[in-house]
Amino acid sequence: MRRIGGGYGSALGFGCGVAVSVVTAAWPLLALVLLVAVVLVVSLHTTVVGAVLAALQCWGLYATFMVGPSGDLTFTAETQWVLALMVQLAVLATLASGAVRVVKLLTRASPGTVTAH
């Protein structure tokens, strides 16, 4: 399966992040857990650029609508920690997905090789 391009990965992360924010507006902790899940799932299927953009967008939704008063972007120690967490998880998930793809390619037997039975 090919990776989703950065722009599409970013859009997918933003759309899912908005849906999570709308559904979990009254529960900030649940929103945080689900937004992190969105970042992880999108990051597994997109490029590093798409993953980081999805992480930034999900963080913005969390810091604006779950933590911020009246929809103001709030940049506190808590939201800084959440930003760092989301970006790191996005990059790690993208790298892990890439590593799995490389291992699959390397372990796939080429047509001309003989395998022991």
C-alpha positions, -999 to +999 in steps of 0.1 A: +000+000+000+014+034-009+016+063+015-010+090+014+006+123+002+014+150+028-015+173+018-041+145+019-027+132+052-029+166+066-065+170+054-074+136+068-059+145+102-077+178+103-111+163+093-108+135+119-095+160+145-125+183+139-149+153+143-132+142+175-134+178+188-171+181+181-180+148+196-159+151+227-163+188+234-174+182+270-146+157+278-111+172+273-092+141+285-111+118+261-106+144+234-068+143+240-067+105+239-087+104+207-067+132+191-035+114+198-050+083+183-059+103+152-023+115+149-010+080+153-033+064+127-028+091+101+010+091+107+011+054+099-003+060+064+011+094+053+045+111+048+064+128+076+051+162+063+015+150+065+020+135+099+036+166+114+009+188+099-018+165+113-002+166+147+000+204+146-037+207+136-049+182+162-028+201+188-044+234+176-079+219+180-070+206+215-053+239+227-081+260+213-113+242+220-105+218+248-082+240+269-086+276+257-114+297+271-139+308+245-120+293+216-088+312+222-055+294+214-039+286+247-002+281+250+006+268+285+030+243+299+003+216+295-003+224+258+034+226+251+037+191+265+008+179+244+024+196+213+057+178+219+040+145+225+019+147+193+048+157+170+071+131+184+045+104+181+037+115+145+074+112+135+079+079+153+048+064+138+058+075+103+094+061+108+080+028+122+057+024+093+086+031+069+107+005+087+079-021+084+077-014+046+114-018+042+115-051+061+086-064+039+105-054+008+137-070+020+122-102+032+101-108+000+117-135-020+128-124-055+116-146-084+150-161-092+160-172-057+159-208-043+145-212-008+153-242+015+124-264+025 
